[in-house]
């Protein structure tokens, strides 16, 4: 009964965190599992999945290609 009491703590995930600094985003990519790229009409969303958290960065399409070249993780197009 004691282990069931705290089992819900394991399933709770933290909220995504939006990053506004490109250099910090590139640093986080070193420990990320992958980067998901979602291309929209006016922006591109880059999403880094780390073991504990999801980090997002919204940029213009022209900047996105330069940033993707700097990332140090697997790239996935969504």
N, C-alpha and C positions, 0 to 999 in steps of 0.2 A: 504494500500500500504506500510506503514511503517513496518509492521510486516513481510511482504514478503521479504523485503530488507535484513533482517538478518537471514532468515530461513536457509540458507545454513550453517551457523555456527554450528547449532545443529547436522547436519549430518556428519561433518568432524570428523574422528577418528584419534587418534595419532598412530604413528608407534610402532610396538613391540619393546621392549627393551630386549637385551640379558644380562643376569646376569652371572657373572663368579665366584661369591662368594656363596658357598653352604649355609652358615649361613644366609646371607641376603635373599636368596631364601626362606629358611624356615620361616624367620620372615614375609616376604610378604605373605606367605600362610595363616597366621592368618586372613587376611582381604580379601582373595581370595574367589571367588564363587566356583571354582573347579580347579582341576589340570588334564589336558589331557596328557596322556602318549603315545608317539609314538615310537615304538621300530623299529629300523633299524638294518642293519647287524652289523655295528661296533659301533654305538652310540645309545643312548636313548635320545629323546627330551622330556623334561618336560615343559609344558606350563601352567602357572598360569593365570587365567582370573580374573582380578579385575574389579570393576565397570568402571574404567577409562582407563585401559591399560592392554595389554597382555605382560607377562614377560616370557622369555624362558631361559632354562638352558640345555646345551648339556653335557652329561656325558657318561662314559663307562658303559656297562650293569651291571658289578659287583657292581659299586657304586650306580646305580640307585635304587636298592632294599633298601639299607640303607637309602637313602634320602627319598624315598616314605614313609617309616615307620615314619619319623619325621614330615611329612606334616600334617597340621591341617585343611584340607578342603576335600571336596568330591573328590574321585579319579575316573577318567574315562579313560578307555583304548580305544585308537583310532586305 
